[in-house]
Amino acid sequence: MQINQTIVKEFILTGFSLYPDLQILLFFLFFCLYFLTVLGNLAIMGLTWVDRALHTPMYIFLSALSFSETCYTLSIIPKMLTDLLAKKRTISIIGCGLQMCFFLGLGGTNCIILTLMGYDRFLAICNPLRYPLLMTNIMCGQLVASAWAGGFFISVIETVLIFRDFFCSPNCVKHFFCHMRAIVRLSCLDSNLTEFIVTLISVSGLLGTFLLIILTYIFILSTVLRIPSAEGKQKAFSTCASHLTVVIIHFGFASIVYLKPESSGGDDTIIAIPYTVITPFLSPLIFSLRNKDMKNAFRKVLGKIVAQNK
């Protein structure tokens, strides 16, 4: 433990305090994005629940992803919005640990579910005859449960590694939430090894799931190219387009944070916005706007509501 330093019991999240003139504007901007994100995810979950035509593995995984992303944004954005309007931006050690655990756990769950969605498309396109036997609704439920278990298993390990030590003053966290790198550097002990281990775990999980998705799409591409008709190729690709778009955005923004060299500088608060706010906002938008089944389900529900009000 370092000498002449006070052990802290709470952190101050500096967040966007460097931009005092923009905080009201940022509040309304992030609030609108958050509201639309939750609304979009609730719409996907609701439509999947009420429309029996969507009770298929692909939409079960999509609904699971929407639920996971809703919880993911819930773990950080409400606190961020509160701090944008508050003068005192503190969070207790326990609250910080819980926020980090849920954020990392849900982020890992999202990565695994996206991987499972790629695996589902792989089975549907590369092994269509056995697909109904291999990918049942019960199997989907088990795989989603495994995704949550895997995501939080890694999260708990990382959180325990970071919070096993005491934290010394100054207790200012240069972020708008309890980001693991920002927190681990406040440890009273030498934090270099801990930071290296938790970063290695996160990067390994991120790259591992991404490479598995790439591998599934290599097999999908090789199968689709053997389809003789252009219409058949287009139909196969159309079922993967939304998923592939979200994968590129999700892993692209996340890699900027975790693979960014320390010497490159930059404001970590600004860099974190794409994968904490923008990615969850774009995901339901892409899956709903580029999906005929989802749009048809929305029209049916809308038609029933209009018919009942007449």
N, C-alpha and C positions, 0 to 999 in steps of 0.2 A: 504493500500500500504506500502511496506517495505521502510525503511528510507535508504538514501544514495545509492539508486540503480537507474540506468538510464533506462528509458522506451525505449525498442528497437523497431526499425522499419523494421528490417530484421533478418533472422536467418542464421546461418552458419551450413550447413549440414556436420558434420564430416565424416559420411559414412565410407569408407574403408581407411581413413587416417592413421589408426593404422597399415595398411599393405602396406606401400609405395613401397616395392619391388615387390608386386604382382599386382599392379594396372593396368599395361599394359596387363598382362595375364588375369586378371579379365575382362578387357574391351572386349578383343577378345572373351572370353568365353561367357559372357553375351550377346554380340552383336550377336553371332552365334545362341544362344538359342532364342533370341528375333526375329531374322530374320526367323528362322524355325517356331516359334510360329505363327507369323503373316502369313507366307506362308501357314501353315496348316489350320488356320482358314479361310483364304481367299479361299482356295481350297474347304473346306466344304460348305461355303456360295455360291461359284460359281457353284459347282456341284448341290446343292439343287435348285438353280435358273434355270439352263439350262435343267436339267433332270426332265421331268414331272412325272416319276415314283417315284420321291422323294418328290412330292408335297403332303405329308401326315403329319398329326400332329406330329409324332415322329421326322421327319426331319425338320419341321418348328421350333420346340423347339430346336433342335440341332443347326440349323442355327442361331437362336436367341442367344443361349449360345455362339457360336463362335464370333458373333458380340460383345456381351457384354464383353467377355474375351479379345478381341482385344482392345477395349476401355480401359479396366482395365489395361492392360500392358502399353498402350499408356500414361496413367496418371502418371506413375512413372519411367519406364525404360529408356526412352530417356533422362530425366533429370539425372538419375543415370549414364548413359554412358557418358554424357557431363562432369559431376563432376569428373569422374575417370580420365579424361585427363586435367581438369582445375586446376589452382592453387587457384582461388577464387570460393568457393562453397557456394554462398549465394543464398537466396530466400526471396522475399519480404513477408510481413505479408499477403497481399492479395493473392499473388501467392501460399503461403503455405495453406491458407484457402481453395482456389479453389482446390488445389491438394488433400487435405484431404477429401473435400466434394465429389469429383469425385471418389476417391479411395474407400471410405466407401460406397458410393451409388452403384457403380458398383460391389463391393464385395457382398453387400446385394442382388443386382439383380441376380448375379450368383447363390447365395444360393436358392433364390425363384424359378428361372428357373429350377434348378436341382430338386427341390421339385415338380414342375409342370410336369417334365419328369417322375418322379416316379408315379405321379397321372395318367398320360397318360398310362403308362404300366399297372397300376392297373385296369383301365377301359377296356383296350384291352384284358387282360387275365381273369379278374374276371367277366366282363359283356360284352362279345364279341358281343352279338346280338344288344344291344343298343349303342354300342361304336360309330358307324358312326353317330348316331343322337346326342349323347352327346358331342362328340369331333369333331366339324366341324372346317374347316380352319378359319372361322370367330371367333369362340370361342377361337381358339389358339391365334389369333391376340389380342383379348381382354385380355386374360390371360397374354400374354407377356407384354402388355402395363401396366397391373396391377403390374407385377413384377418390372418394371422400376419405377412406381410411388411409390410402397412400399419401394423399396431400397433407393430411394432418399429422401423420406419423413423422414425415420429414419436418414439418413445421414445429412440432413439439421439440424435436431434437435441436433444431436451430435456436429456438427461443430459450431452452434450458441452457445451452452453451453460452448464450449472450448474457442471461440474467443470473448466472451462478455467482458472478462477482458483484462487489459493491461498485457504486458509481460516485465519482467525485465532482466537486464543483470546478469550473462553471457548469451549470446544468442546462445550458441553452442548446437545444436541438435545432440544427440548421435545416429544418424541413417542416412540412405541414402535417406530418404524421410520424409515427415511430418507425422510421425506416431502419433496417437492421444495421447498415453501415454507419449511419449517423449516431445510433445508440451505442454500438460496441466501442466507438472511439472515446466515449466518456467513462469507460471502465477505469477503476483505480489501478488495476494491474496492467501489465503489458498486453495490449489488445491485438497486436499484430497477428499472432498465431490464431486466435479466435476468429478474427476478421477473415483470415485466409481460409479457414475451415468452412465457415458458414457460406462464404462466397463460392467456394469450390462445390459445396453441396447444391447450392442454388443453380450455378452454371451447369453442373452435371445433369440436374433434373431438367433444366430448360433445353439444353442441347440434346439430351437423350430422347425426350418426347418429340422434339422437332425432327430429329433424324429418323425416328420410327415413322412419322407422318410422311416424310420424303420417300422412305422406302416403300410404303404402301402405294404412293402415287406413281412410283416407277413401275410397279407391277400393274397398276390400273392403266397407265399410259400404254404399256406394251400390249395389254389385252384389247384396249379400245382401238389401237391402230390396226389390229387384225380383223375388226368388224368391217365387212365388205361395203355396207351402205353408208352414205354420208349422213343420212337421217339417224341411223343407229349410233354413229359416232357422236353426233350432236346431242342426242338424248342422253347418252352416257356422260358426256362432259357437263351437261347442264345440271345433273344431279350433284356434281362435285364443285361447281363454280363458286357457290356461296361459301362453302366450307373452306376452300382453298384461299379465297380472298380474306376471310377472317383469320386464318392461320398466318398468313403473311403479315397482316397488320398486328396481330397479337404478339407473335414472336419477334417481329421486327422492332416494335417499340420496346419490348422487354429487353432485347439484346443490347439496345442503346444504353440502358441503365447498368446492366450487370457486366457487360463486356467493355464498358468505357474505361480507358486507362486513367489512373489517378492524376497523371501529369497533364491530361488534356484540359483540366479546369472546367469551367461552366457552372451555372447555378443548378444544383441538384433539384431544387424545388420546381423550377421551370421544366427541367428534363423529365421529371416524374409525371407531369400532367398528361402526356399522351397515353401512358399505359394505366393510369388510375382513373382518368375521366373520359378521354376521347375513345379509347378502345371499347370500353363497356357500352358507350353510346352508339358506336357504329355497328357493333355486333348484331343486335336485334334488328336494326335498320336494314342491314345487308341480307340477313336471313329471311326477313319478311317481304321486302320489296322484290327480291329476285327469286321468289318461290311461288309458283302457280298454285300449289295445293293450299298454302297458307292464305293467299289472297282469295281463293275460292271459299275457304272456310270463313273468312272474314265477311265476304259478301252474303253467305248463307245466314250467319248470325245477325248481320245488319238487316237482312230481308225479314227475318223472323221478328225482330224488334219493331220494324216499321209496320208489319202486318198486325201485330198485337196492339199497336197504338191507334190503328184505324177504327 
